[in-house]
Amino acid sequence: MTASPTPTTAEELRGAGLRVTAARVALLETVRDGDHLGVEAIASGVRARVGHISLQAVYEALHALTAAGLVRRIEPAGHPARFEGRVGDNHHHIVCRSCGAVVDVDCAVGDAPCLTASDDRGFAIDEAEVVYWGMCPDCSPGRSS
């Protein structure tokens, strides 16, 4: 038995019901190749791949890809939105209070939603969004450069 081939970016866009454009392909690949990128960094990456694209077009494409579940938007308190290609799981993030670096962290224990609310107030909870805050190794006190 052979494993099914990994779908191309274009096939993923089509599968999500989105029109395939060079800009959308470049944007999705830029997000997936990056690490919690902001809009300006994504726009720069797309421009390096396909040439000129307006910031408005980047925002519109990010909105469409996020709504389709191909990209995840995170917005830690006090920080601009960032985007990542890791979707479909219930992972969390660690944010450095000093430099703003963001890294993924898997759920600490258990199955999604990872945490059980002390009182669900009648909600059917299906996801927990956890952001850990601290200092990254490069910004931690006592670290020499």
Secondary structure, 3 states (H helix, E strand, C coil): CCCCCCCCHHHHHHHCCCCCCHHHHHHHHHHHHCCCECHHHHHHHHHHHHCCCCHHHHHHHHHHHHHCCCCEEECCCCCCCEEECCCCCCCEEEEECCCCCEEEECCCCCCCCCCCCCCCCCCCCCCCCCEEEECCCCCCCCCCC
